[in-house]
């Protein structure tokens, strides 16, 4: 298990600092302590300090998800040729395929995750681009002993991905501990959205990024301010050569 605090993550900004980012997994030129692994290629948390637009830019091959954590954003792409609003809880996925261009507007106070996964570019670069928007209230939420789990992708999730074996969930703890059974065939990546707590006896706090790749069970406990965790699970091995692997070898 590795805990990567925000001080060890890559950082960036757009439009003279109107949008700021910390990146648990940055592009190679971004710095930061974590390189892409398995199908996970890129992960950024972006926050709008002022209303600001990231202009039209192209994507190819990757599956790119935007999770709205706070506030409001709008997005535009050349497939639908229109601006669409998203609010806290909503999710968008672009399956970039042969190519699509995209722009996004983050309002002041808006916070998003943008996460890229590699679905095997040798296949997806031959496919047409597609996208889906999902409303927050459409996702299944399960509650056990005061812990609520929102299921985005996986067995109980709605998001369709071409990348195999992805599970995405948000776990909110209050008073009771939460145990999550391990699996040596997967890598779990956790981001502390808010609050603080303990993970297997180690303190974790807001904006920490945790990589669990040993297949062990994990025990989470919240401190008094609660604990809000975003969890992204990928297979330990993809079964196909990823773009990042080719880039680094």
Beta strands, then each sheet from edge to edge (+ up, - down):
strand 1: 2-4
strand 2: 10-14
strand 3: 19-25
strand 4: 40-48
strand 5: 52-59
strand 6: 63-70
strand 7: 72-77
strand 8: 82-87
strand 9: 91-95
strand 10: 100-106
strand 11: 111-117
strand 12: 130-134
strand 13: 140-144
strand 14: 147-153
strand 15: 167-173
strand 16: 178-180
strand 17: 186-199
strand 18: 202-205
strand 19: 209-212
strand 20: 218-235
sheet 1: 1+ 19- 17+ 18-
sheet 2: 1+ 19- 17+ 20- 15+ 14- 13+
sheet 3: 1+ 19- 17+ 20- 16+
sheet 4: 2+ 3- 4+ 11- 6+ 9- 12+
sheet 5: 5+ 10- 7+ 8-
end
